[in-house]
Amino acid sequence: MDSPVNIKPVSLWRFCPYCANPLEKRELFGRERLYCPACGNVVFQDPKVGAGVLLEEDGKILLVKRAVPPEKGKWGLPAGFMEWDETPEETAKRECLEETGLEVELQGLFGIFHYTDDFRGPGIIILYKAKRVGGTLTPGDDASEIRFFSPDELPEDIAFETNRKALTLWKKRLLSPSGQE
């Protein structure tokens, strides 16, 4: 699957978060938005933001097998949604620790990916290159298995379009003589 399935998110908003008046749809700022006719509030439906890591060792990448829906049983990068009080970097390190048992040091930005194929709505995932600095490799949180894969043994059942894109880019960079795209 090369292109994501575009899913128009269903709004969870029915009432204004400020005055509890029922919301209505209006053309505002160049697109249809939810609007409160009582107080004038415009509800912007912002994307979810997640962060994760690409942990490479000896030319292999660490993947986790999802133990929970969505995409249960498929492989992906250690990643998850940001909490309101976290930075993307903190999220990436926390998610890696929760899912793999490993403490990591971030080595720079790998890439930023936009997605629209999640039923919870569109989002952005920020992926960092990471290096293991501690911990014990053990599946945790929403991971049933964890394993390092070489570029030629990546599983076919990869969860989420962003993981497929990131792994394709990782493989391309790894196999490129200059290490670039």
Secondary structure, DSSP 8 states (H G I E B T S, - for coil): --S-----------B-TTT--B-EEEEETTEEEEE-TTT--EE----EEEEEEEEEETTEEEEEEE-SSSSTT-EE-SEEE--TT--HHHHHHHHHHHHHSEEEEEEEEEEEEEE---TT--EEEEEEEEEEEEE-----TTEEEEEEE-GGG--S-B-SHHHHHHHHHHHHHHHSTTS--
